[in-house]
Amino acid sequence: MFGKNIQISFDKDNLFLYAENKNIFSQPLNDYPRLKNATEEQKAKWKLSNIGIHWNEIDEDISFESFLYKNDDPLVVKIR
């Protein structure tokens, strides 16, 4: 879905993923404090894995799946 030739960028509050098919996905940096507090140089040192994006220097991983979550907080599960 995302392809192998993705690009990423940041603004003050968000991470943007530009997929190979030209779709744009985003994640709030508040969900990833290590990434939010990283320097521009650290943010630029990312690599793709089979399941997402990895920043080795700051030990951060973001799965591709998490870009598809519909709710605001993927860690919250609603139980009825």
C-alpha positions in Angstrom: 0.0 0.0 0.0 2.8 2.5 0.9 5.5 1.2 -1.4 9.2 1.1 -1.1 9.8 4.6 -2.3 8.2 6.6 0.4 9.3 10.0 1.7 8.7 11.6 5.1 8.7 15.1 6.4 7.9 16.9 9.5 6.3 20.1 10.6 6.2 21.4 14.2 3.4 19.0 15.2 3.3 16.1 12.7 5.1 13.5 10.8 4.0 13.1 7.2 4.4 10.0 5.1 4.3 10.4 1.3 3.4 7.0 -0.2 4.5 5.7 -3.5 0.9 6.0 -4.8 0.9 9.8 -4.0 -1.3 9.4 -0.9 -0.2 11.4 2.2 -0.6 10.1 5.7 0.2 11.8 9.0 0.8 11.1 12.6 0.9 13.6 15.5 4.4 13.9 17.0 2.8 14.1 20.5 2.3 10.4 20.2 6.0 9.9 19.8 7.9 12.0 22.3 11.4 10.7 21.4 10.7 11.7 17.8 9.2 15.0 18.7 12.3 15.9 20.8 14.8 14.6 18.3 17.0 17.0 16.4 16.5 17.5 12.6 19.6 15.4 12.0 18.2 12.5 14.1 14.8 12.8 12.3 16.6 12.6 9.0 18.3 9.2 9.9 15.4 6.9 9.3 15.1 3.6 7.4 12.3 1.4 6.2 11.7 -2.0 7.7 9.1 -4.5 6.5 6.6 -3.2 8.9 7.3 0.5 9.1 9.8 3.3 9.7 12.7 3.0 12.2 15.0 5.6 13.8 17.9 3.7 15.2 19.6 6.6 17.0 16.5 7.5 19.0 15.2 3.9 19.2 11.8 4.8 17.7 9.6 2.7 15.4 6.3 3.7 13.7 4.4 0.9 12.0 2.7 1.4 8.6 -0.4 0.1 10.1 -0.6 2.9 12.6 -1.0 5.4 9.8 -4.3 3.7 9.1 -5.9 3.9 12.5 -9.2 5.7 12.6 -9.3 6.7 16.2 -7.1 9.4 17.8 -5.2 7.1 20.1 -4.3 3.7 18.8 -3.4 2.5 22.3 -6.9 3.0 23.6 -9.3 0.0 23.2 -12.9 0.5 23.9 -14.6 -2.4 25.7 -18.4 -2.7 25.7 
